[in-house]
Amino acid sequence: MSFKLIRYWSAFALVLLLAGCGSDSTAPVDEGNPEQPGTPGTPETPAPDVFLAGARAAWTYVENNTNATTGLAGATETFKFATTWDIASQIGATYSAHELGIIDDANYDGRIKKILASLTTMPLFEGAAFNRFYDVATAKMVRRDYTPSNSGFGWSTTDIGRLLIWLRVLAVNQPQYAAQATAIV
């Protein structure tokens, strides 16, 4: 695996991790230690900048690899197919990038709407569940050998579970997408 790919996925994981890091208004504020600048809670602490830089690097992957028609991104730069897990990760990355201020409201809205529209029209394995892999250019099912298929080749409860989580996050935290996210389920 190339260093560049490892760097992208590490930063991508960081974006997803940061999405769960909010502030708790009931927790005491950490003022840091004024005797030791750079300790957590003081302005000199570089960690948030490092994390935000990692999140921006991760977002670069999504920007560079998203199909303009379907709104889907391949799992890697050279692999133009996505699992349901990958699609869920893209929803999570898009949500996180928006929450972190990396993308503006209009960019976010356009991206989420395209992803949801693709999910709404994607064919399902045996008409019941998302297939294991989809071509990101067409949002159509593919076989194990990544050739187009009308029947697909199976599904993953883990992948579908991850997608359900991110659809729920959208439905609860952003009501403007609730109807579409719920219809996909």
Buried (B, 14 or more C-beta within 10 A) or exposed (E): EEEEEEBBBEBBBBBBEBBEEEEEEEEEEEEBEEEEEEBEEBEEBEEEEEBBEBBBBBBBBBEEBBBEEBBBBBBBBEEBBBBBBBBBBBBBBBBBBBBBEBBEEEBBBEBBBBBBBBBEEBBEBEEEBBBBBBBBBBBBBBBEEEEEBEEBBEBBEEBBEBBBEBBBBBBEEBEEBBEBBEEBE
